[in-house]
Amino acid sequence: MSAKTVLPAVAMTAVSMVLTLAVVVMWLGTAVPWPVALVVGLGIDGGWLATLAYERRLAAQGDHNRAVTAVGWSFGVLAAAVLVAHALTAEESAAAWLAVAWLPIAAKALWLVHGLWERTALTPLALDAIRGIQQEARDEAAVARARLRAEASTEETRLTAVTAAGARVARVQARTAQTLSSAWSTLETARAGEETGRALTSVTARVTPGVTSRWELPVWGPCEPLPSRSLETAPALTDEALDVIVDEIRNSETPALSYREMAARFRAAGHSASEVRLRAAWKRVA
């Protein structure tokens, strides 16, 4: 993986050093003997390469020295300055020389990028762990989104059902209210009619001379609930009283009534007694 960053840096460094040496020899060779120009070019490239090698050694040890870094960048700037000066003084192809003057700085920047990559590089085990954590987080997020969508769909279905049920109840109430209104209107029409009014009045209360109760419409609307009434148990009859009542009913007609007829008239008169006591009273009086 380190080859992805170190190979471009090595290639750029080699091109930059060759270009710097050639420019120094061509540029200074006209003013000084060429061996002197060669030494100057090798000095610039040598200083650049020496500081780079020392920086790489410190990086391999996990260390860093700002002074060495400053010296290395100084040699890079010096090489770039030589290339720019040669491009500005060249009579031919000045633009082409100026276009390649940035190569030493670019080589230095590539080594900087490679150093940053080395300081942030992780082992395959750590990368696998990170990928596993990321995949787990993505899985949890997908499950949470699916759960939220399912809950939203369920809530939407519930609200739709509740709304539909409420609409049905409202329609039933509206139809009931319409029916009651129509019935009440019919009653009001019957009450307001002259003939029907007298007929309804005659059946609602007993007719007496000069007094006729008016038939009232039934109440339609809220009403108060009737108070609950508790059924009070009638006091039980004694045997003597029961015998007297049974004898009176039995002998109320001639010939005397049978037990079944007597029991029916006994209960129709509002008396209360168990079947056992009633039959015993019948036997005593008969």
C-alpha positions in Angstrom: 0.0 0.0 0.0 2.9 2.4 0.7 4.0 2.1 -3.0 1.0 4.2 -3.9 2.5 7.2 -2.3 6.3 6.5 -2.2 6.7 5.7 -5.9 5.3 9.0 -7.2 7.5 10.8 -4.6 10.7 8.9 -5.8 9.9 9.6 -9.4 9.3 13.2 -8.9 12.5 13.5 -6.8 14.6 11.9 -9.5 13.2 14.1 -12.3 13.7 17.2 -10.1 17.3 16.3 -9.3 18.2 15.6 -12.9 16.5 18.8 -14.1 18.2 20.9 -11.5 21.6 19.5 -12.3 21.1 20.0 -16.0 19.9 23.6 -15.6 22.8 24.5 -13.3 25.4 23.0 -15.7 23.8 24.8 -18.7 23.2 28.1 -17.0 26.5 28.4 -15.0 28.6 26.6 -17.6 28.7 29.8 -19.7 30.1 31.8 -16.8 32.3 29.3 -15.0 34.0 26.1 -16.0 31.6 23.3 -16.3 33.2 21.2 -13.5 32.4 24.0 -11.1 28.8 24.2 -12.4 28.6 20.4 -12.0 29.8 20.6 -8.4 27.2 23.4 -7.7 24.4 21.3 -9.2 25.5 18.1 -7.3 25.7 20.2 -4.1 22.1 21.4 -4.4 20.9 17.9 -5.2 23.1 16.3 -2.6 21.9 18.6 0.2 18.3 18.0 -0.9 18.8 14.2 -0.9 20.7 14.2 2.4 18.1 16.1 4.3 15.4 13.9 2.7 17.2 10.7 3.8 17.6 12.0 7.4 13.9 13.0 7.5 13.0 9.5 6.4 15.2 8.0 9.1 13.6 10.1 11.8 10.1 9.2 10.4 11.0 5.5 10.6 11.8 6.0 14.3 8.6 7.8 14.9 10.5 11.1 15.4 10.5 14.5 13.8 13.0 17.4 13.6 11.8 20.8 12.6 15.3 22.1 11.8 16.0 19.2 9.4 12.6 19.8 7.8 13.4 23.5 7.4 16.8 22.7 5.8 15.1 20.3 3.4 12.5 22.8 2.3 15.3 25.4 1.9 17.1 23.2 -0.6 13.8 22.6 -2.4 13.1 26.3 -2.6 16.7 26.9 -3.8 16.4 24.4 -6.6 13.0 25.9 -7.6 14.6 29.4 -7.5 17.5 28.2 -9.8 14.9 26.8 -12.3 12.8 30.0 -12.2 15.9 32.2 -12.7 17.1 30.1 -15.6 13.6 30.3 -17.2 13.5 34.1 -16.8 17.0 34.5 -18.4 16.6 31.9 -21.1 16.3 33.4 -24.6 14.4 30.4 -26.0 11.6 28.3 -24.5 11.3 30.4 -21.4 7.7 29.3 -20.8 8.7 25.7 -21.0 11.5 26.1 -18.4 9.2 28.1 -16.2 6.5 25.4 -16.4 8.9 22.8 -14.9 10.3 25.0 -12.2 7.8 23.8 -9.7 9.1 20.2 -9.7 11.4 20.4 -6.7 8.6 21.8 -4.6 6.2 19.2 -5.9 8.6 16.4 -5.0 9.0 17.8 -1.5 5.2 18.0 -1.2 4.8 14.3 -2.3 7.3 13.2 0.4 5.2 15.2 2.9 2.1 13.3 1.8 3.9 10.0 2.1 5.0 10.9 5.6 1.4 11.8 6.6 0.2 8.5 5.1 2.8 6.5 7.2 1.8 8.3 10.4 -1.9 7.5 9.8 -1.5 4.0 8.4 -3.3 1.2 10.2 -2.7 -2.5 10.4 -5.0 -4.9 8.5 -6.4 -6.1 11.8 -7.3 -2.6 12.8 -8.8 -1.9 9.4 -10.9 -5.1 9.7 -12.1 -4.0 13.1 -13.1 -0.6 11.8 -14.9 -2.1 8.9 -16.8 -4.4 11.2 -17.8 -1.5 13.5 -19.0 0.5 10.5 -20.9 -2.4 9.1 -22.6 -3.0 12.5 -23.5 0.7 12.7 -25.0 0.5 9.2 -27.0 -2.6 10.2 -28.3 -1.0 13.3 -29.3 2.1 11.4 -31.1 0.0 8.7 -33.0 -2.0 11.4 -34.0 1.3 13.2 -35.2 2.8 9.9 -37.2 -0.4 9.1 -38.7 -0.4 12.7 -39.7 3.3 12.3 -41.3 2.7 8.9 -43.2 -0.3 10.3 -44.4 1.7 13.3 -45.4 4.6 11.1 -47.3 2.2 8.8 -49.1 0.6 11.8 -50.0 3.9 13.2 -51.3 5.1 9.9 -53.5 2.0 9.6 -54.8 2.4 13.1 -55.7 6.1 12.5 -57.4 5.2 9.2 -59.5 2.5 11.0 -60.4 4.9 13.8 -61.3 7.6 11.4 -63.4 5.2 9.3 -65.2 4.0 12.5 -65.8 7.5 13.6 -67.2 8.4 10.2 -69.6 5.4 10.4 -70.7 6.4 13.9 -71.3 10.0 12.7 -73.4 8.7 9.7 -75.5 6.5 12.0 -76.1 9.4 14.4 -77.0 11.6 11.6 -79.5 9.1 10.2 -80.9 8.6 13.7 -81.3 12.3 14.3 -83.0 12.7 10.9 -85.4 9.8 11.7 -86.2 11.3 15.1 -86.7 14.7 13.6 -89.1 13.3 11.0 -91.0 11.4 13.7 -91.2 14.5 15.9 -92.4 16.6 12.9 -95.1 14.0 12.3 -96.2 14.1 15.9 -96.3 17.9 15.9 -98.4 17.8 12.7 -100.8 15.3 14.4 -100.9 17.4 17.5 -101.6 20.6 15.6 -104.4 19.0 13.6 -107.9 19.8 14.8 -109.5 16.3 14.4 -106.4 14.3 15.4 -105.8 16.6 18.3 -109.2 15.9 19.8 -108.8 12.2 19.1 -105.3 12.0 20.8 -106.6 14.1 23.7 -109.5 11.7 24.3 -107.2 8.7 24.6 -104.5 10.3 26.8 -106.7 11.0 29.8 -110.2 10.1 31.0 -112.7 12.6 29.5 -114.8 14.5 32.0 -117.4 17.1 31.4 -115.8 20.5 30.7 -112.2 19.2 31.4 -110.0 17.8 28.7 -106.3 17.3 29.3 -104.1 18.4 26.4 -101.9 15.8 24.8 -98.2 16.7 25.1 -95.4 15.8 22.7 -92.8 13.4 24.0 -89.5 14.9 25.1 -86.8 14.6 22.5 -83.4 15.5 23.8 -81.3 15.1 27.0 -83.2 13.9 30.0 -82.3 13.1 33.5 -82.1 9.5 34.5 -84.9 8.2 36.7 -83.9 7.5 40.3 -83.5 3.8 41.0 -86.4 2.3 42.9 -85.8 -0.6 45.2 -88.5 -3.3 45.3 -89.7 -3.6 48.8 -90.7 -7.1 49.9 -94.3 -7.3 51.0 -94.8 -8.6 54.5 -95.5 -12.3 54.6 -99.1 -13.4 55.5 -99.6 -15.4 58.6 -101.2 -18.9 58.4 -104.5 -17.6 59.9 -104.7 -14.6 57.5 -103.7 -16.9 54.6 -106.5 -19.4 55.6 -109.1 -16.6 55.7 -108.1 -15.3 52.2 -108.1 -18.8 50.7 -111.5 -19.6 52.2 -113.0 -16.4 50.9 -111.7 -16.9 47.4 -112.7 -20.6 47.4 -116.3 -19.9 48.5 -116.7 -16.8 46.4 -118.7 -18.9 43.9 -121.0 -21.8 44.0 -119.9 -24.5 43.6 -116.6 -23.9 45.4 -113.5 -23.2 43.2 -110.9 -25.7 42.5 -107.3 -25.2 43.8 -106.0 -24.1 40.4 -108.7 -21.4 40.0 -108.3 -20.3 43.6 -104.5 -20.0 43.2 -105.0 -18.0 40.0 -107.4 -15.5 41.7 -105.2 -15.4 44.8 -102.2 -14.2 42.8 -104.4 -11.9 40.6 -105.6 -10.1 43.7 -102.0 -9.2 44.5 -101.4 -11.6 47.4 -98.1 -13.3 47.8 -97.3 -16.7 49.3 -95.3 -19.7 48.3 -96.8 -22.7 46.6 -96.2 -24.9 49.6 -98.0 -22.6 52.1 -100.8 -21.9 49.6 -101.5 -25.6 49.1 -101.3 -26.2 52.9 -103.8 -23.5 53.5 -106.1 -25.0 50.8 -105.9 -28.4 52.6 -106.8 -26.8 55.9 -109.9 -24.9 54.7 -111.0 -27.7 52.3 
